[in-house]
Amino acid sequence: NAGLGGLNTLNNLTGALKITDLGHRKQVALESKATELKQKQHLRSLCLAWKFEVEDNGKEDIVENAETTLCGLQPHSNLRLLKVYRFRGVKFANWLSFLVNLVKLELWYFKNCQYLPPLDRLPSLEELHLCGLTALEYILDEDKDLDVLKDEFTTSSSASTLSFFPSLRRLILDDLPNLKGWWEKKDIHDKNDSVPLFPSLSNLRISRCPCLDFMPLFPCVEKLYLEETSFRPLQQMIMMRNHSLKAEGRGSLSLLSTLCIRRCPGLESLPKELGNLPSLKSITIGKCPSLASLPEEIGNLQSLLVISIHECSDLVSLSKSIGNLSSLQHIIIKKCPSLMSLPEGIGNLSSVQSITISDCPNLASLLEGMRRLTSLKQLIVDDCPILSQRYKREIGEDWTKIAHIPESCDR
């Protein structure tokens, strides 16, 4: 840290700069101002990392010194990538809002941070990662910023003119245990024609955000991952099918191709509107112990190629309509102890190439129509005692029903 001041004369620095082991003493805060990072117009990437361990004594000083240090490390507006680790302040520096050329922003492991400056006006931001901000409740929290946002959305004539994160393509929200929503007030959702949305977001990952109740719509997402988080944002998105990107003529989630839902213990059922996703190619549902069945509307997913279900202890049955999935190629079912049978309609799936069934002890039989699965090249049965006995190679009572499959494996 004694060398921070030595950066002040290096105004021709190019490429990337990484400053690590930032301390929490007042001296470091004073030295940060001497770096003159805002004069380094050729710098494109900046990483700031505070030390891992800090003493518990003098917590107020730690917070104040961290905020002062960060303010002093203001970069030039030409910066394109910013990563900040272990910042211990309550409020992030306001200069973040003025990095108009910033393409990627990552904020990691902030223990005390409760307030972020407005991020939605960064016109070039394509990737945003917020991970381990354990005290953060709202991403947009200040009333004045919310009022500006609300006025803009209610006066816009078309969704395509909205400037809410206009370039954002990838968003990761991870380990934000107290995050409740994007803003504190919900009345901005009062009018369907003025709902804020991400116009360009294609990849969304939300994990370990159990309190997340609402967020802007994401109608153009192609890959969606939900893990240990509330299911409500997806439910709200699905229910708003007719209110998205009107100028481009797209329905909400019409581009969604990959849906992954993991560790959502409160999820008892999937909405029937799930069947209205024309581009969906892959569904993965794992560790959702309260999920009892799949909706019949899942049979409408004519683009679906893969369905994977694992560790859903209450799952009793799959939807009969699965037999309508003419494009389905791979079925994976693991650790579903309550599952007792498969729908006979699976025998109609002429495109299925592989079926994997593992650790389903109460599944008593496969399908009578296994012979009709002309494209089936691989059948794996693992740790299913009843099935293993009935379909045992050469000697099982139902072995002849699967003998035609090129790779039939009982482990």
C-alpha positions in Angstrom: 0.0 0.0 0.0 2.9 2.4 0.5 3.3 2.4 -3.3 -0.1 3.8 -4.1 1.2 7.3 -4.4 3.7 6.1 -7.0 0.9 5.7 -9.5 0.3 9.4 -9.8 2.9 10.0 -12.5 2.0 7.0 -14.6 -0.7 8.6 -16.7 0.3 6.7 -19.8 -0.7 3.3 -18.3 -2.5 1.1 -20.8 -4.4 -2.2 -20.6 -5.1 -3.5 -17.1 -4.3 -2.4 -13.6 -4.8 -4.6 -10.5 -4.4 -3.1 -7.0 -4.6 -5.8 -4.3 -4.2 -6.0 -0.5 -5.8 -2.6 0.1 -5.7 -1.9 3.8 -8.3 -0.4 6.1 -6.1 2.3 7.7 -6.6 6.0 7.3 -3.2 6.3 5.7 -4.4 4.1 2.8 -7.4 6.3 2.3 -5.2 9.4 2.1 -2.8 7.8 -0.3 -5.5 6.7 -2.7 -6.2 10.3 -3.7 -2.6 10.5 -5.0 -3.0 7.7 -7.5 -4.7 10.1 -10.0 -6.5 7.2 -11.7 -8.9 9.5 -13.3 -6.1 11.0 -15.3 -5.2 7.6 -16.8 -7.4 7.8 -19.9 -5.7 4.8 -21.6 -6.5 2.4 -18.8 -9.2 -0.1 -19.9 -9.4 -2.6 -17.0 -9.2 -2.0 -13.2 -9.3 -4.5 -10.3 -9.5 -3.3 -6.7 -9.2 -5.8 -3.9 -9.2 -5.2 -0.2 -7.5 -7.5 2.3 -9.3 -10.6 3.4 -9.0 -10.2 7.2 -9.8 -7.1 9.2 -10.0 -6.6 12.9 -13.4 -6.2 14.6 -12.3 -3.1 16.6 -12.9 0.3 15.0 -15.6 -0.9 12.6 -16.8 2.7 11.9 -13.2 3.6 11.0 -13.0 0.6 8.7 -16.2 1.7 6.9 -15.2 5.3 6.6 -11.7 4.5 5.4 -13.0 2.0 2.8 -15.4 4.6 1.4 -12.7 7.3 1.3 -10.2 5.0 -0.3 -12.7 4.0 -3.0 -13.6 7.6 -3.7 -9.9 8.4 -4.2 -9.5 5.6 -6.7 -11.9 7.1 -9.2 -10.9 5.9 -12.7 -11.2 7.7 -16.0 -14.5 7.4 -17.8 -12.8 5.4 -20.6 -12.6 2.4 -18.4 -14.3 -0.7 -19.8 -13.9 -3.4 -17.1 -14.2 -2.9 -13.3 -13.8 -5.5 -10.6 -14.0 -4.7 -6.9 -13.5 -7.3 -4.1 -14.2 -7.1 -0.4 -15.1 -3.4 -0.2 -16.2 -2.8 3.4 -18.0 0.5 3.0 -21.8 1.0 3.4 -22.1 3.1 0.3 -20.3 2.7 -3.0 -18.6 5.7 -4.7 -20.9 7.8 -6.9 -18.3 8.0 -9.6 -19.5 4.5 -10.8 -22.5 6.1 -12.5 -20.2 8.2 -14.7 -18.3 5.3 -16.3 -20.2 5.7 -19.5 -17.9 3.3 -21.4 -18.0 0.5 -18.9 -18.8 -2.8 -20.5 -18.4 -5.2 -17.6 -18.9 -4.6 -13.8 -18.2 -7.2 -11.1 -18.8 -6.5 -7.4 -17.7 -9.3 -5.0 -18.1 -10.0 -1.3 -19.2 -6.7 0.1 -20.1 -7.2 3.8 -21.6 -3.9 4.6 -22.7 -2.3 1.4 -26.3 -1.2 1.4 -26.4 1.4 -1.3 -25.2 1.3 -4.9 -25.2 4.4 -7.2 -27.6 4.3 -10.2 -26.3 1.7 -12.6 -29.2 1.6 -15.1 -27.9 4.7 -17.0 -24.6 3.1 -18.0 -25.2 3.0 -21.7 -22.4 0.5 -22.6 -22.8 -2.0 -19.7 -23.2 -5.5 -21.1 -22.3 -7.7 -18.1 -23.2 -7.1 -14.4 -22.2 -9.5 -11.6 -23.3 -8.8 -8.1 -22.0 -11.6 -5.8 -21.8 -11.8 -2.0 -23.3 -8.4 -1.2 -24.8 -9.7 2.0 -26.3 -6.4 3.3 -27.9 -5.2 0.0 -31.7 -5.1 0.0 -32.4 -3.1 -3.1 -30.3 -2.4 -6.1 -32.1 0.9 -6.9 -32.8 2.3 -3.5 -32.9 6.1 -3.6 -36.3 7.7 -4.0 -35.1 10.4 -6.4 -33.7 7.8 -8.7 -36.9 5.7 -8.5 -39.0 8.8 -9.3 -36.9 9.6 -12.4 -37.2 6.0 -13.5 -41.0 5.9 -13.0 -41.5 9.2 -14.9 -39.5 7.9 -17.8 -41.4 4.6 -18.1 -44.8 6.1 -17.7 -44.2 8.8 -20.4 -42.5 6.6 -22.9 -44.6 5.8 -26.0 -42.8 2.5 -26.8 -40.9 -0.2 -24.9 -38.1 0.0 -27.4 -37.3 3.6 -26.3 -36.7 2.7 -22.7 -33.1 3.3 -21.5 -33.2 0.9 -18.5 -29.9 -1.0 -18.9 -30.1 -0.6 -22.7 -27.0 -2.8 -23.5 -27.1 -5.3 -20.6 -26.8 -8.9 -22.0 -25.7 -10.9 -19.0 -26.8 -10.5 -15.4 -25.6 -12.6 -12.4 -27.1 -12.2 -9.0 -25.4 -14.6 -6.5 -25.4 -14.9 -2.7 -27.5 -11.8 -2.0 -29.4 -13.2 1.0 -31.2 -10.0 1.8 -32.0 -8.8 -1.7 -35.8 -8.1 -1.9 -36.1 -6.4 -5.2 -34.6 -4.0 -7.7 -36.2 -1.1 -5.9 -38.1 -0.6 -2.7 -41.4 0.6 -4.1 -43.7 -1.7 -6.1 -46.1 0.9 -7.5 -44.1 1.3 -10.6 -45.7 -2.0 -11.7 -49.2 -0.5 -11.5 -49.6 0.0 -15.2 -48.8 -2.9 -17.5 -47.7 -0.6 -20.3 -45.1 1.0 -18.1 -43.3 -2.0 -16.6 -39.5 -1.5 -16.7 -37.7 -4.2 -18.6 -34.3 -5.3 -19.8 -34.5 -4.8 -23.5 -31.3 -6.7 -24.4 -30.8 -9.2 -21.5 -30.2 -12.7 -22.9 -28.5 -14.6 -20.0 -29.8 -14.4 -16.5 -28.5 -16.3 -13.5 -30.1 -15.8 -10.0 -28.7 -18.0 -7.2 -28.9 -17.9 -3.4 -31.3 -14.9 -3.4 -34.1 -16.4 -1.2 -35.9 -13.1 -0.5 -36.0 -11.8 -4.1 -39.6 -10.9 -4.7 -39.7 -8.9 -7.8 -37.5 -7.4 -10.5 -37.8 -5.8 -13.9 -39.1 -8.0 -16.7 -36.6 -9.9 -18.9 -38.6 -10.8 -22.1 -35.6 -11.5 -24.4 -33.7 -13.9 -22.1 -32.4 -17.0 -23.8 -30.8 -18.8 -20.9 -32.3 -18.6 -17.4 -30.9 -20.2 -14.2 -32.7 -20.1 -10.9 -31.0 -21.7 -7.9 -31.9 -21.3 -4.2 -34.0 -18.4 -5.0 -37.7 -17.3 -5.2 -39.6 -18.6 -8.2 -41.7 -15.4 -8.3 -39.7 -13.4 -10.8 -40.2 -16.1 -13.4 -43.8 -16.4 -12.5 -44.3 -12.7 -13.0 -42.4 -12.8 -16.2 -44.5 -15.6 -17.6 -47.8 -13.9 -16.6 -46.8 -10.7 -18.4 -46.7 -12.4 -21.8 -48.5 -9.6 -23.7 -46.5 -6.6 -22.3 -43.0 -6.8 -23.7 -40.9 -5.2 -26.6 -44.1 -4.3 -28.5 -42.1 -2.4 -31.1 -40.2 -5.6 -32.1 -43.3 -7.8 -32.0 -41.9 -10.3 -29.6 -43.8 -12.1 -26.8 -42.2 -12.4 -23.4 -39.7 -15.2 -23.1 -40.3 -16.2 -26.7 -36.5 -16.6 -27.1 -35.9 -18.7 -24.0 -34.0 -21.8 -24.9 -32.6 -23.0 -21.6 -34.4 -23.1 -18.3 -32.6 -24.4 -15.1 -34.4 -24.5 -11.7 -32.4 -25.8 -8.7 -32.8 -25.8 -5.0 -36.2 -24.1 -4.8 -37.8 -25.9 -1.8 -41.0 -23.9 -1.9 -41.7 -24.8 -5.6 -44.8 -27.0 -5.5 -45.8 -26.7 -9.2 -44.7 -25.1 -12.4 -47.1 -22.6 -14.0 -49.2 -23.9 -16.9 -48.0 -20.9 -18.9 -44.7 -22.7 -19.1 -46.2 -24.4 -22.2 -46.2 -21.1 -24.0 -42.4 -20.9 -24.6 -41.9 -21.7 -28.3 -38.1 -21.7 -28.3 -37.5 -23.8 -25.1 -35.0 -26.6 -25.9 -33.8 -27.7 -22.4 -35.4 -27.9 -19.0 -33.5 -28.9 -15.9 -35.3 -29.2 -12.5 -33.2 -30.3 -9.5 -33.5 -30.4 -5.7 -37.1 -29.1 -5.6 -38.5 -31.5 -3.0 -42.0 -30.1 -3.0 -42.6 -30.5 -6.7 -45.2 -33.2 -7.2 -45.9 -33.2 -10.9 -45.3 -31.4 -14.2 -48.1 -29.4 -15.8 -50.0 -31.0 -18.8 -49.1 -27.9 -20.8 -45.5 -29.0 -21.0 -46.6 -31.1 -23.9 -46.9 -27.9 -26.0 -43.1 -27.4 -26.0 -42.5 -28.6 -29.5 -38.9 -27.4 -29.6 -37.9 -29.2 -26.4 -34.8 -31.5 -26.8 -33.8 -32.3 -23.2 -35.7 -32.8 -20.0 -33.7 -33.5 -16.8 -35.3 -34.0 -13.4 -33.2 -34.9 -10.3 -33.6 -35.0 -6.6 -37.3 -34.1 -6.5 -38.4 -36.3 -3.6 -42.2 -35.6 -3.9 -42.4 -36.1 -7.7 -45.1 -38.8 -8.2 -45.6 -38.6 -11.9 -44.6 -37.0 -15.1 -47.1 -35.3 -17.3 -49.0 -37.6 -19.7 -48.6 -34.9 -22.4 -44.8 -35.7 -22.6 -45.8 -38.0 -25.3 -46.6 -35.0 -27.5 -43.0 -33.7 -27.4 -42.1 -34.7 -31.0 -38.6 -33.2 -30.8 -37.5 -34.6 -27.5 -34.1 -36.4 -27.7 -32.9 -37.0 -24.1 -34.7 -37.9 -20.9 -32.8 -37.9 -17.5 -34.5 -38.8 -14.2 -32.4 -39.2 -11.1 -33.1 -39.5 -7.4 -36.9 -39.3 -7.5 -37.9 -41.9 -4.9 -41.7 -41.2 -5.1 -41.9 -41.8 -8.9 -43.7 -45.1 -9.5 -44.3 -45.1 -13.2 -43.6 -43.4 -16.5 -46.4 -42.1 -18.8 -47.1 -44.5 -21.6 -47.0 -41.6 -24.0 -43.2 -41.7 -23.9 -43.5 -44.6 -26.3 -44.6 -42.2 -29.0 -41.4 -40.2 -28.9 -39.8 -41.2 -32.1 -36.9 -38.8 -31.7 -35.7 -39.9 -28.3 -32.1 -41.0 -28.4 -31.2 -41.6 -24.7 -33.0 -42.3 -21.5 -31.3 -42.3 -18.1 -33.0 -43.4 -15.0 -31.0 -43.4 -11.7 -31.8 -44.0 -8.1 -35.6 -44.3 -8.4 -36.2 -47.2 -6.1 -40.0 -47.3 -6.5 -40.2 -47.2 -10.2 -41.6 -50.6 -11.0 -41.4 -50.8 -14.8 -40.5 -49.0 -18.0 -42.9 -48.8 -20.9 -44.8 -51.4 -22.8 -44.0 -49.3 -25.9 -40.2 -49.3 -25.6 -40.0 -51.2 -29.0 -41.6 -48.2 -30.7 -38.7 -45.9 -29.7 -36.9 -46.5 -33.0 -34.3 -43.7 -32.4 -33.4 -44.8 -28.9 -29.7 -45.6 -28.9 -28.9 -45.6 -25.1 -30.8 -46.8 -22.1 -29.1 -46.4 -18.7 -30.8 -47.8 -15.5 -28.7 -47.2 -12.4 -29.5 -48.1 -8.8 -33.2 -49.0 -9.4 -33.6 -52.4 -7.8 -37.0 -53.3 -9.2 -36.1 -52.3 -12.7 -32.7 -54.0 -12.5 -34.4 -57.3 -11.7 -37.1 -57.1 -14.4 -34.8 -55.9 -17.2 -31.7 -57.8 -16.3 -29.6 -58.7 -19.4 -30.6 -62.0 -21.0 -32.5 -63.3 -17.9 -34.9 -60.6 -16.8 -38.6 -61.2 -17.4 -38.8 -58.0 -19.5 -35.4 -58.1 -21.0 -36.8 -58.7 -24.5 -38.6 -55.3 -24.4 -35.3 -53.5 -24.4 -32.9 -56.0 -26.1 -33.1 -54.1 -29.4 -31.5 -50.9 -27.8 -27.8 -50.7 -29.0 -26.6 -49.5 -25.5 -28.7 -50.9 -22.8 -26.9 -50.7 -19.5 -27.9 -51.8 -16.0 -25.3 -50.7 -13.4 
